[in-house]
Amino acid sequence: MTAIVGRAVPPQRQRTLDALALREPDKVPVGLWGTTEGYQNLRKGLGMGYNADFKNYRTGSTTWTTDVAFEVDLAEKLDLDFVRISIGPSGGSPGFRELKLDEIPVPLQVPTPGWDAEINVDEWGVIRKWTPHENGGYYEMIGYPLFDATSAELNEGLEILREFPWPDPWDPDMLADSPIPGMSLPEYCKYVKEETPFALMGQGGRGGLFEQAKYMVGYAKIFSDFIESPDFLDAMLVKLTDLEIEHNKAFLTHCGEYIDWLRMSPEDLASEKTAFLSLGMFDNQLVPHYYRATQETKAFYKTKNPEGKIQFHSCGAIPEPFMRGLINCGVDGYDSLPPKVARHSNPSAKKRQLGKEMFFYGGIDVQETLPWGTVEDVRKEVRQRIWEMGHGGGFLLSSSHRLEHDVPVENTLAMIDEAREYGVYPLPDSPPEGADTGEGYEPWDPNPRKKRRKPKPAPAAE
């Protein structure tokens, strides 16, 4: 591991900081993130020791996920440039409390599980069923604690919000553990900053705004609530914004000076084709809450790290006007650049539209290329993405979402190796095969009109 001498900045951290600041570094910085199964698969494939008990891992960035922090020894072995860490859940990891079937406090939105099912409730009161598969499992949401509150009279719904047992952002148990056994989260962050060469991205928020609102009232109901229960929805988003801010402040109070950039709680605002909401709904019903969450978090972060940046996550095809709304809220960077989305919102389009205003993180496809492609397929996509995103700086290469158990180790290694070979500055001027150069690009249309088919001519009279 590279020694840190005095105030010298290790090259791994420096190239990451350059990219965050929209400067061209010496190389495109590289990092990884993944599910527990993906992490186990990677360590096993590299001949490294790993915890074989899937459930005996520190909780990920949000309680429902099974993602895991990639430990420093793995980052060293793979010659990565940055690592990630998140605060734990209130009550401490793993963030779940087991329930018996007759203890479930809310109506279930799925067929009642059998008595042998493992039922849990998370820190938010969301009911989940452990759903195993051949390589691990996931926590499937089956009950939403505020499902009925949105349909109640407004005063009754607001009272339910006031009385709800929300998680405590300042619970000291949230800082009690880290990827290194016996080390608290603040001690771990200090260790990474002072004893390793890696840059460190942190996440303090536990739920998010629009995303956590989905979990509280249900995926189907949240969309009708924008129209049918806007006052209740707004009140819930105010509360979720308060919690996002306080979670981030609690994390930054203890770890902010060691964190190079902060990721807000992840949101999902779009499908692969277009945004879930109209631009008007986004601007009027979500942006005010994003603005307050980002501005208050950023102001507090600057007291700990004046150079600190804020990163926002969403999957899907986020069009340019939505992205500009996020920039106006104070967002500095964005992940995770899924490439298999509508072209108006693919990685290349985002760089052309916004590359002088924000940094980008991710970009290498986890839907097809990494799990099912050949090594050369992976290398080809890495070259495409670096050429599309890397000019002028501002690009941190990683998978477009978590590495899953189905990603072959050789493909992960090929992604890193090709980034090291091709991602050296100055980058090539000529595009590699298959790169999106912008030719023939059509921007997002907020009011697409279906083309009317010309009526068929009437048959000729006999």
VOPA-898095 format. One record per residue (C-alpha): x, y, z. Coordinates in Angstrom, 1 decimal, decimal comma, always signed. Each point is the difference from the previous one (the first is absolute). Layout:
REM residues N
+--------+--------+--------+
!   east !  north !     up !
+--------+--------+--------+
!      X !      Y !      Z !
...
+--------+--------+--------+
REM end
This chain:
REM residues 462
+--------+--------+--------+
!   east !  north !     up !
+--------+--------+--------+
!   +0,0 !   +0,0 !   +0,0 !
!   +1,3 !   +3,4 !   -0,9 !
!   +1,5 !   +1,8 !   +3,0 !
!   -1,3 !   +3,5 !   +0,8 !
!   +2,8 !   +2,4 !   +0,9 !
!   -0,9 !   +3,2 !   +1,7 !
!   -2,6 !   +2,0 !   -1,9 !
!   +0,7 !   -1,7 !   -3,3 !
!   -3,2 !   -1,2 !   -1,8 !
!   +0,3 !   -3,6 !   -1,3 !
!   -0,5 !   -0,3 !   -3,8 !
!   -3,2 !   -2,1 !   +0,4 !
!   -1,6 !   +2,7 !   +2,1 !
!   +1,3 !   +2,9 !   -2,1 !
!   -1,4 !   -1,4 !   -3,3 !
!   -3,3 !   -0,5 !   +1,7 !
!   +0,0 !   +3,6 !   +1,4 !
!   +0,9 !   +1,3 !   -3,5 !
!   -2,9 !   -1,8 !   -1,6 !
!   -2,4 !   +1,4 !   +2,7 !
!   +1,3 !   +3,5 !   -0,7 !
!   -0,5 !   -0,5 !   -3,8 !
!   +3,7 !   +0,0 !   -0,6 !
!   +1,8 !   -2,5 !   -2,3 !
!   +1,9 !   -2,4 !   +2,3 !
!   +2,9 !   -2,2 !   -0,9 !
!   -2,4 !   -2,9 !   -0,5 !
!   -3,7 !   -0,7 !   +0,2 !
!   -0,6 !   -0,9 !   +3,7 !
!   -1,6 !   -3,4 !   +0,6 !
!   -2,1 !   -1,5 !   +2,9 !
!   -2,5 !   -2,8 !   +0,6 !
!   -3,2 !   -0,6 !   +1,8 !
!   -2,1 !   -3,2 !   +0,2 !
!   -2,5 !   -2,2 !   +1,8 !
!   +1,1 !   -2,4 !   +2,7 !
!   -0,2 !   -2,9 !   -2,5 !
!   +2,1 !   +2,0 !   -2,6 !
!   +2,5 !   +0,8 !   +2,7 !
!   +0,3 !   -3,6 !   +1,2 !
!   +0,3 !   -1,2 !   -3,6 !
!   +2,8 !   +2,5 !   -0,7 !
!   +2,1 !   -0,7 !   +3,1 !
!   -0,4 !   -3,8 !   -0,5 !
!   +1,1 !   +0,3 !   -3,7 !
!   +3,1 !   +2,0 !   +1,1 !
!   +0,9 !   -2,6 !   +2,5 !
!   -0,6 !   +2,3 !   +3,0 !
!   -1,8 !   -0,9 !   +3,2 !
!   -3,6 !   +0,9 !   +0,3 !
!   -2,9 !   -0,3 !   +2,3 !
!   -2,1 !   -3,0 !   -1,2 !
!   -3,1 !   +1,0 !   +2,0 !
!   -1,9 !   +2,2 !   -2,3 !
!   -2,0 !   +1,7 !   +2,8 !
!   +3,0 !   +0,7 !   +2,2 !
!   +1,1 !   +3,2 !   -1,8 !
!   -0,3 !   +3,6 !   +1,0 !
!   -3,2 !   +1,6 !   -1,3 !
!   +0,3 !   +1,9 !   -3,2 !
!   -1,0 !   +3,5 !   -1,0 !
!   -3,7 !   -0,5 !   +0,6 !
!   -1,5 !   -2,7 !   +2,1 !
!   -1,8 !   -1,9 !   -2,8 !
!   +3,2 !   -0,5 !   -2,1 !
!   +2,5 !   -2,7 !   +0,4 !
!   +2,9 !   +2,1 !   -1,2 !
!   +3,3 !   +0,0 !   +1,9 !
!   +3,1 !   +2,2 !   +0,4 !
!   +2,9 !   -1,3 !   -1,9 !
!   +2,8 !   -0,5 !   +2,6 !
!   +3,3 !   +1,8 !   -0,3 !
!   +2,0 !   -3,2 !   -0,6 !
!   -2,1 !   -0,6 !   -3,1 !
!   +0,5 !   +3,6 !   -1,2 !
!   +3,7 !   -0,5 !   +0,4 !
!   +0,1 !   -3,3 !   -1,8 !
!   -1,9 !   +1,5 !   -3,0 !
!   +1,8 !   +3,3 !   +0,0 !
!   -3,2 !   +2,0 !   +0,4 !
!   +0,0 !   +3,8 !   +0,5 !
!   -3,0 !   +0,5 !   +2,4 !
!   -2,2 !   -1,9 !   +2,4 !
!   -3,5 !   +0,5 !   +1,4 !
!   -1,4 !   +0,0 !   +3,5 !
!   -3,5 !   +0,6 !   +1,4 !
!   -1,4 !   +0,7 !   +3,4 !
!   -1,8 !   -3,0 !   +1,7 !
!   -3,7 !   -0,2 !   +0,9 !
!   -1,4 !   +1,3 !   +3,2 !
!   +0,2 !   -2,8 !   +2,5 !
!   +3,2 !   -1,2 !   -1,7 !
!   +0,6 !   -2,6 !   -2,7 !
!   -1,7 !   -2,0 !   -1,5 !
!   -2,9 !   +2,3 !   +0,4 !
!   -2,8 !   -2,6 !   +0,1 !
!   -2,2 !   -1,3 !   +2,8 !
!   -1,6 !   -3,4 !   -0,6 !
!   -3,8 !   -0,1 !   +0,2 !
!   -2,4 !   -2,9 !   +0,3 !
!   -2,8 !   -0,2 !   -2,4 !
!   -2,7 !   +1,0 !   +2,6 !
!   +2,2 !   +3,0 !   +1,1 !
!   -0,2 !   +1,8 !   -3,4 !
!   -1,5 !   +3,4 !   +0,8 !
!   -1,2 !   +1,0 !   -3,5 !
!   -2,1 !   -1,6 !   -2,8 !
!   +2,2 !   -1,9 !   -2,4 !
!   +0,0 !   +0,9 !   -3,7 !
!   +0,8 !   -3,5 !   -1,1 !
!   -1,4 !   -3,5 !   +0,8 !
!   +0,6 !   -0,8 !   +3,6 !
!   +3,3 !   -1,9 !   +0,3 !
!   +0,2 !   -3,4 !   +1,6 !
!   +0,8 !   -0,4 !   +3,7 !
!   +3,5 !   -1,2 !   -0,9 !
!   +0,8 !   +3,2 !   -1,8 !
!   +2,6 !   +2,3 !   +1,5 !
!   -1,7 !   +3,4 !   +0,5 !
!   +1,9 !   +3,1 !   +1,1 !
!   -0,8 !   +3,7 !   +0,7 !
!   +2,6 !   +2,6 !   -0,8 !
!   +0,9 !   +3,2 !   +1,7 !
!   -2,8 !   +1,8 !   -1,9 !
!   -2,8 !   -2,5 !   +0,9 !
!   +0,0 !   -1,5 !   -3,5 !
!   -0,9 !   -3,7 !   +0,1 !
!   +2,3 !   -2,3 !   -2,0 !
!   +0,2 !   -3,7 !   -0,8 !
!   +3,4 !   -1,6 !   -0,5 !
!   -0,1 !   -1,5 !   -3,5 !
!   +2,9 !   -2,3 !   -0,6 !
!   +1,5 !   -1,0 !   -3,4 !
!   +2,8 !   -2,3 !   -0,9 !
!   +2,8 !   +2,5 !   +0,8 !
!   -1,5 !   +1,9 !   +3,0 !
!   -3,2 !   +1,9 !   +0,1 !
!   -1,7 !   +3,4 !   +0,5 !
!   -2,5 !   +1,6 !   +2,3 !
!   -3,3 !   +0,3 !   -1,9 !
!   -2,4 !   +2,7 !   +1,1 !
!   -3,4 !   -1,4 !   +0,8 !
!   -1,5 !   +2,7 !   +2,3 !
!   +0,1 !   +3,8 !   +0,0 !
!   -0,5 !   +1,7 !   +3,4 !
!   -1,8 !   +3,1 !   -1,4 !
!   -2,0 !   -1,7 !   -2,7 !
!   -3,4 !   +0,9 !   +1,5 !
!   +1,0 !   +3,5 !   +1,3 !
!   -0,1 !   +1,5 !   -3,5 !
!   -3,6 !   -1,0 !   -0,4 !
!   -1,1 !   +1,4 !   +3,4 !
!   -1,4 !   +3,5 !   +0,5 !
!   +2,8 !   +2,4 !   -0,2 !
!   +0,0 !   +1,0 !   +3,7 !
!   +0,0 !   -3,7 !   +1,0 !
!   +2,8 !   -0,8 !   -2,4 !
!   +2,1 !   +2,9 !   +1,3 !
!   -0,6 !   -1,2 !   +3,6 !
!   +1,3 !   -3,5 !   -1,1 !
!   +3,1 !   +1,7 !   -1,4 !
!   +0,6 !   +1,9 !   +3,3 !
!   -0,4 !   -3,2 !   +2,1 !
!   +2,0 !   -2,3 !   -2,2 !
!   +3,1 !   -1,5 !   +1,7 !
!   +2,6 !   +1,4 !   -2,4 !
!   +3,6 !   -1,2 !   +0,2 !
!   +2,4 !   +2,1 !   +2,1 !
!   +2,8 !   +1,5 !   -2,2 !
!   +2,2 !   +0,7 !   +3,0 !
!   -0,1 !   -3,5 !   +1,5 !
!   +3,7 !   -0,8 !   +0,9 !
!   -0,5 !   -3,6 !   -1,0 !
!   +0,0 !   +1,2 !   -3,6 !
!   +3,7 !   +0,8 !   +0,4 !
!   +1,0 !   -3,1 !   +2,0 !
!   +1,3 !   -2,3 !   -2,7 !
!   +2,0 !   +0,1 !   -3,3 !
!   +1,5 !   -2,4 !   -2,5 !
!   +2,9 !   -0,6 !   +2,4 !
!   -1,1 !   -2,0 !   +3,0 !
!   +0,4 !   +1,8 !   +3,3 !
!   +0,3 !   +3,4 !   -1,7 !
!   -2,7 !   +2,6 !   +0,2 !
!   -1,1 !   +1,9 !   -3,1 !
!   +1,8 !   +3,2 !   +0,9 !
!   +3,2 !   -2,0 !   +0,8 !
!   -0,3 !   -1,8 !   -3,4 !
!   -0,5 !   +3,3 !   -2,0 !
!   +3,0 !   +1,5 !   +1,8 !
!   +2,0 !   -3,2 !   -0,8 !
!   -0,8 !   +0,2 !   -3,7 !
!   +0,9 !   +3,7 !   -0,1 !
!   +3,3 !   -0,2 !   +1,9 !
!   +1,2 !   -3,5 !   -0,6 !
!   -1,0 !   -1,0 !   -3,5 !
!   +0,4 !   +1,7 !   -3,5 !
!   -3,7 !   -0,2 !   -0,9 !
!   -2,6 !   +2,7 !   -0,3 !
!   -3,1 !   -0,6 !   +2,0 !
!   -3,6 !   +0,6 !   -1,0 !
!   -2,5 !   +0,0 !   +2,9 !
!   -3,7 !   -0,3 !   +0,4 !
!   -1,8 !   +1,2 !   +3,0 !
!   -3,6 !   +0,0 !   -1,1 !
!   -2,0 !   -3,2 !   +0,6 !
!   -3,2 !   +0,3 !   -2,0 !
!   -0,3 !   +2,8 !   -2,4 !
!   -3,1 !   +2,0 !   -0,9 !
!   -1,9 !   -1,3 !   -3,0 !
!   +1,5 !   -3,4 !   +0,4 !
!   -0,8 !   -0,4 !   +3,6 !
!   -3,4 !   +1,4 !   -0,6 !
!   -0,6 !   -2,9 !   -2,3 !
!   +0,9 !   -2,4 !   +2,7 !
!   -2,3 !   +1,7 !   +2,5 !
!   -3,2 !   +0,0 !   -2,0 !
!   +0,8 !   -2,5 !   -2,8 !
!   +1,3 !   +0,1 !   -3,5 !
!   -3,4 !   +0,0 !   -1,7 !
!   -1,6 !   +2,6 !   +2,4 !
!   +2,8 !   +2,6 !   +0,0 !
!   -0,8 !   +1,0 !   -3,6 !
!   -3,7 !   +0,6 !   +0,6 !
!   +0,9 !   +1,9 !   +3,2 !
!   +1,6 !   +2,7 !   -2,1 !
!   -3,4 !   +0,8 !   -1,4 !
!   -2,5 !   -1,3 !   +2,6 !
!   +1,8 !   +0,8 !   +3,3 !
!   +2,5 !   +2,8 !   -0,8 !
!   -0,3 !   +1,6 !   +3,5 !
!   +0,7 !   -3,2 !   +1,8 !
!   +2,8 !   -0,8 !   -2,4 !
!   +1,6 !   +3,4 !   +0,5 !
!   -0,2 !   -0,4 !   +3,8 !
!   +1,7 !   -3,4 !   -0,2 !
!   +2,7 !   +1,3 !   -2,2 !
!   +0,6 !   +2,9 !   +2,4 !
!   +0,6 !   -2,6 !   +2,8 !
!   +2,2 !   -2,2 !   -2,2 !
!   +2,0 !   +3,0 !   -1,0 !
!   +0,5 !   +0,9 !   +3,7 !
!   +1,2 !   -3,6 !   +0,6 !
!   +2,3 !   +0,1 !   -3,0 !
!   +1,6 !   +3,2 !   +1,2 !
!   +0,4 !   -1,3 !   +3,6 !
!   +1,5 !   -3,4 !   -1,1 !
!   +2,6 !   +1,9 !   -2,2 !
!   +0,8 !   +2,4 !   +2,8 !
!   +0,5 !   -2,9 !   +2,5 !
!   +2,3 !   -1,8 !   -2,4 !
!   +1,9 !   +3,2 !   -0,9 !
!   +0,4 !   +1,1 !   +3,6 !
!   +2,2 !   -3,1 !   +0,6 !
!   +1,4 !   -0,8 !   -3,4 !
!   -0,3 !   +3,1 !   -2,2 !
!   +3,6 !   +1,0 !   +0,2 !
!   +1,1 !   -3,4 !   -1,4 !
!   -2,6 !   -0,2 !   -2,8 !
!   +1,1 !   +1,2 !   -3,5 !
!   -3,6 !   +0,2 !   -1,3 !
!   -3,4 !   -0,8 !   +1,3 !
!   -2,8 !   -2,0 !   -1,7 !
!   -3,5 !   +1,0 !   +0,9 !
!   -2,5 !   -2,8 !   +0,6 !
!   -0,7 !   -1,7 !   -3,3 !
!   -3,1 !   +0,8 !   -2,0 !
!   -1,6 !   -1,7 !   -3,1 !
!   -1,7 !   +2,6 !   -2,2 !
!   -0,4 !   -1,8 !   -3,3 !
!   -0,4 !   -3,2 !   -1,9 !
!   +2,3 !   -0,9 !   -2,9 !
!   -2,2 !   +2,0 !   -2,4 !
!   -1,0 !   +3,2 !   +1,9 !
!   -0,6 !   +1,6 !   +3,3 !
!   -2,6 !   -1,3 !   +2,4 !
!   -1,5 !   +3,5 !   +0,4 !
!   -0,8 !   +2,9 !   -2,2 !
!   +2,4 !   +2,9 !   +0,1 !
!   -2,6 !   +2,1 !   +1,7 !
!   -0,5 !   -2,5 !   +2,8 !
!   +3,8 !   -0,3 !   +0,4 !
!   +0,5 !   +3,7 !   +0,1 !
!   -2,9 !   +0,8 !   +2,3 !
!   -0,3 !   -3,0 !   +2,3 !
!   +3,5 !   -1,4 !   +0,3 !
!   +2,6 !   +2,7 !   -0,8 !
!   -0,8 !   +2,2 !   +3,0 !
!   +0,7 !   -2,9 !   +2,3 !
!   +3,2 !   -1,0 !   -1,9 !
!   +1,1 !   +3,6 !   +0,1 !
!   -0,4 !   +0,2 !   +3,8 !
!   +1,6 !   -3,4 !   +0,6 !
!   +3,0 !   +0,8 !   -2,2 !
!   +0,6 !   +3,6 !   +1,1 !
!   -0,2 !   -0,7 !   +3,7 !
!   +2,2 !   -3,1 !   -0,3 !
!   +2,5 !   +1,7 !   -2,2 !
!   +0,3 !   +3,0 !   +2,3 !
!   +0,7 !   -2,2 !   +3,0 !
!   +2,4 !   -2,2 !   -2,0 !
!   +2,0 !   +3,1 !   -1,0 !
!   +0,8 !   +0,7 !   +3,7 !
!   +1,7 !   -3,4 !   +0,1 !
!   +1,5 !   -0,1 !   -3,5 !
!   -0,1 !   +3,2 !   -2,0 !
!   +0,7 !   -1,9 !   -3,2 !
!   -2,6 !   -2,7 !   +0,5 !
!   -2,4 !   -0,9 !   -2,8 !
!   -3,5 !   -1,3 !   -0,1 !
!   -1,0 !   -3,0 !   -2,2 !
!   -3,5 !   -1,0 !   -1,0 !
!   -1,2 !   -3,4 !   -1,1 !
!   -2,8 !   -1,1 !   -2,3 !
!   -0,5 !   -2,9 !   -2,3 !
!   -1,7 !   +0,4 !   -3,3 !
!   -0,3 !   +2,5 !   -2,7 !
!   +0,2 !   +3,4 !   +1,8 !
!   -0,5 !   +2,7 !   -2,7 !
!   +2,0 !   +3,2 !   -0,1 !
!   -2,6 !   +2,3 !   +1,6 !
!   -0,2 !   -2,2 !   +3,0 !
!   +3,8 !   -0,1 !   +0,2 !
!   +0,1 !   +3,8 !   -0,1 !
!   -2,5 !   +0,1 !   +2,8 !
!   +2,4 !   -2,1 !   +2,1 !
!   +2,9 !   +2,2 !   -0,8 !
!   -2,0 !   +3,0 !   +1,1 !
!   -0,6 !   -1,7 !   +3,3 !
!   +3,7 !   -0,1 !   +0,5 !
!   +0,9 !   -3,5 !   -1,3 !
!   +3,6 !   -0,3 !   -1,2 !
!   +0,0 !   -3,5 !   -1,4 !
!   -2,2 !   -2,9 !   -1,1 !
!   +0,0 !   -3,8 !   -0,1 !
!   -0,4 !   -2,6 !   -1,3 !
!   -0,1 !   +0,5 !   -3,8 !
!   -1,9 !   -3,0 !   -1,3 !
!   +0,8 !   -0,3 !   -3,7 !
!   -3,0 !   -2,0 !   -1,1 !
!   -2,5 !   +2,9 !   +0,3 !
!   -1,7 !   +2,3 !   -2,5 !
!   +2,7 !   +1,8 !   -2,0 !
!   -1,1 !   +3,4 !   +1,2 !
!   +1,2 !   -0,9 !   +3,5 !
!   +2,9 !   -2,4 !   -0,7 !
!   +3,5 !   +0,6 !   +1,4 !
!   +1,2 !   +1,7 !   -3,2 !
!   -3,0 !   +2,4 !   +0,0 !
!   +0,5 !   +1,0 !   +3,6 !
!   +3,7 !   +0,8 !   -0,6 !
!   -0,8 !   +2,1 !   -3,0 !
!   -2,8 !   +1,8 !   +1,8 !
!   +1,5 !   +0,4 !   +3,5 !
!   +3,6 !   -1,0 !   -0,1 !
!   +1,2 !   +3,5 !   +0,8 !
!   -2,3 !   +0,3 !   +3,1 !
!   +0,2 !   -3,4 !   +1,8 !
!   +2,0 !   -3,2 !   +0,4 !
!   -1,2 !   -3,4 !   -0,9 !
!   +0,4 !   -3,4 !   +1,7 !
!   -0,6 !   -3,5 !   -1,4 !
!   -0,7 !   -0,9 !   -3,6 !
!   +0,9 !   -3,6 !   -0,6 !
!   -3,1 !   -2,1 !   -0,7 !
!   -1,1 !   -2,5 !   +2,7 !
!   -3,1 !   -1,2 !   -2,0 !
!   +1,8 !   -1,8 !   -2,8 !
!   +3,6 !   +0,9 !   -0,6 !
!   +1,6 !   -0,8 !   +3,4 !
!   -2,1 !   -3,1 !   +0,9 !
!   -0,3 !   -1,5 !   -3,5 !
!   +2,5 !   +1,6 !   -2,3 !
!   +3,5 !   -1,3 !   -0,9 !
!   +3,1 !   +1,6 !   +1,4 !
!   +0,4 !   +1,8 !   -3,3 !
!   -3,6 !   +1,3 !   +0,2 !
!   +0,9 !   +1,5 !   +3,4 !
!   +3,2 !   +1,5 !   -1,3 !
!   -1,8 !   +1,5 !   -3,0 !
!   -2,7 !   +1,6 !   +2,2 !
!   +2,6 !   +1,4 !   +2,3 !
!   +1,7 !   +1,7 !   -2,9 !
!   -3,3 !   +1,4 !   -1,2 !
!   -1,0 !   +1,4 !   +3,3 !
!   +3,4 !   +1,6 !   +0,8 !
!   +0,1 !   +1,7 !   -3,4 !
!   -3,6 !   +1,2 !   +0,4 !
!   +0,3 !   +1,1 !   +3,6 !
!   +3,7 !   +0,7 !   +0,8 !
!   +1,0 !   +2,9 !   -2,1 !
!   +0,4 !   +3,1 !   +2,1 !
!   +0,0 !   -2,1 !   +3,2 !
!   -3,0 !   -0,6 !   +2,2 !
!   -0,4 !   -3,8 !   -0,4 !
!   +0,4 !   -2,7 !   +2,6 !
!   -0,3 !   -3,4 !   -1,6 !
!   -2,0 !   -2,8 !   +1,7 !
!   -2,8 !   -2,4 !   -0,7 !
!   -3,3 !   +1,6 !   -0,9 !
!   -1,5 !   -1,5 !   +3,1 !
!   +1,0 !   -2,6 !   +2,6 !
!   +2,1 !   -2,9 !   -1,2 !
!   -2,2 !   -3,1 !   +0,5 !
!   +0,9 !   -3,6 !   +0,5 !
!   -0,3 !   -0,7 !   -3,7 !
!   +2,9 !   +2,2 !   -1,0 !
!   +3,1 !   -2,2 !   -0,8 !
!   +3,1 !   +1,0 !   +1,8 !
!   +1,9 !   +0,2 !   -3,3 !
!   -2,4 !   +2,7 !   -1,3 !
!   +0,5 !   +2,1 !   +3,1 !
!   +3,7 !   -0,3 !   -0,4 !
!   -0,3 !   +0,8 !   -3,7 !
!   -1,9 !   +3,2 !   +0,8 !
!   +2,7 !   +1,2 !   +2,4 !
!   +2,9 !   -1,0 !   -2,2 !
!   -1,4 !   +1,7 !   -3,2 !
!   -0,7 !   +3,2 !   +2,0 !
!   +3,6 !   +0,0 !   +1,1 !
!   +1,2 !   -0,6 !   -3,6 !
!   -2,4 !   +2,3 !   -2,0 !
!   -0,9 !   +2,6 !   +2,7 !
!   +3,4 !   +1,7 !   +0,0 !
!   -0,1 !   +3,8 !   -0,7 !
!   +0,1 !   +1,5 !   -2,5 !
!   -2,8 !   -2,2 !   -1,3 !
!   -0,1 !   -1,0 !   -3,7 !
!   -1,7 !   +2,6 !   -2,2 !
!   -1,5 !   -2,6 !   -2,4 !
!   -3,0 !   -2,0 !   +1,3 !
!   +0,4 !   -3,8 !   +0,6 !
!   -2,3 !   -2,4 !   -1,8 !
!   -3,6 !   +0,4 !   +1,2 !
!   +0,4 !   +3,2 !   +1,9 !
!   -3,0 !   +2,4 !   +0,0 !
!   +1,4 !   +3,1 !   -1,7 !
!   -3,4 !   +1,8 !   +0,0 !
!   -0,6 !   -0,4 !   -3,7 !
!   -3,7 !   -0,1 !   -0,7 !
!   -0,9 !   +0,7 !   +3,6 !
!   -3,6 !   +1,1 !   +0,8 !
!   -0,6 !   +1,8 !   +3,3 !
!   -2,7 !   -0,9 !   +2,5 !
!   -3,5 !   +1,2 !   -0,9 !
!   -2,2 !   +0,8 !   +3,0 !
!   -3,1 !   -0,2 !   -2,2 !
!   +0,5 !   -2,9 !   -2,4 !
!   -2,8 !   -0,4 !   -2,5 !
!   -0,9 !   -3,3 !   -1,5 !
!   +0,3 !   +0,1 !   -3,7 !
!   -3,4 !   -0,5 !   -1,6 !
!   -0,3 !   -2,7 !   -2,5 !
!   -1,3 !   +1,1 !   -3,3 !
!   -3,4 !   -1,6 !   -0,7 !
!   +0,0 !   -2,7 !   -2,5 !
!   -1,6 !   +0,9 !   -3,3 !
!   -3,5 !   -1,3 !   -0,5 !
!   -0,1 !   -3,0 !   -2,3 !
!   -0,8 !   +0,8 !   -3,6 !
!   -3,6 !   -0,6 !   -1,0 !
!   -0,5 !   -3,2 !   -2,0 !
+--------+--------+--------+
REM end
